[in-house]
Amino acid sequence: MREHREVKGEVLRDRILQLESEHDDLDRLIERMCGTSDYDDLELQKLKRRKLKLKDNIILLQLQLEPDSTKTSNGHA
């Protein structure tokens, strides 16, 4: 069982790194688009929404990796 948790943790960490990389790429793309005068507002909004969804997914995965530290070992607050 411990080995399964370790593998799951490794998979979660890898996925978090992938999502963080994509988030950073989108951040740079958004910054470049905003630096020009001929960007598409609709496309920019889509990219910003995608970036927010990525951040939400990263947070959810991090919570799975590191459960709420306010709970005691028996699962109660």
N, C-alpha and C positions, 0 to 999 in steps of 0.2 A: 504493500500500500504506500509506503514511504517513497519507493522508487517511482510509482505512478505520479505522486504529487510533484516529485522533482522534475519528471518529464513534462508534466503539465505546466509547471512554473517556467521551464525553459522555453516551451512553445509560446507561452504568454509573453515572456520577455522579448523573444524574437519578433512577435507580431507587434508589440509596442514599438520596437525600434523601427520596423517597417512603416508604421503609421506616423511616427514622429518624423521620419525622413520625408514622407509624402507631405506632411503638414508644413515642414520647413520649405520644401520646394514650392508649395502653393503660396507661402508667405512671400518668398522672393518674387514669384511671378506677379502677385498682386501689387507688390511695391513697384515693380518695373512698369506695370500697366498704369498705375496711378501717376507715374513720372512722365507719361506721354499725354498729349492733348487729344489724341484720336482713339481712345479706348472705347469699347462697347460697354455701356452701363449694365446691360442685361448679363453679359458674360462676366463682368466683374462681380456682380451680385451672386451669380451661380458659384463662382470660385470662392467667394467669402462664405457662402452657406456650406460648401463642401469642406472648407477649412474648419468651420465650427463643428460639423459632424465628425470630422476626424478627431478633433480635440475631445469631444464627448466620448467617442469610442476608446480613445487612449485612457481617459479617466476610468471608464468602466472596466477595462482590462487591468488597470493598476489596482482597482479595488478588489478584483478577483485574486490578484497576486498577493496583495497585502490587506487582508480583511480588517475591518474596523478594530482599531486597537483599544477602543473603550469597552469591548466585551471581555468578560473574564474567560478563563479556560473552559468553563462549562457552557459557554454560549450565552450567558445572561449579563446584562449591564449592571 
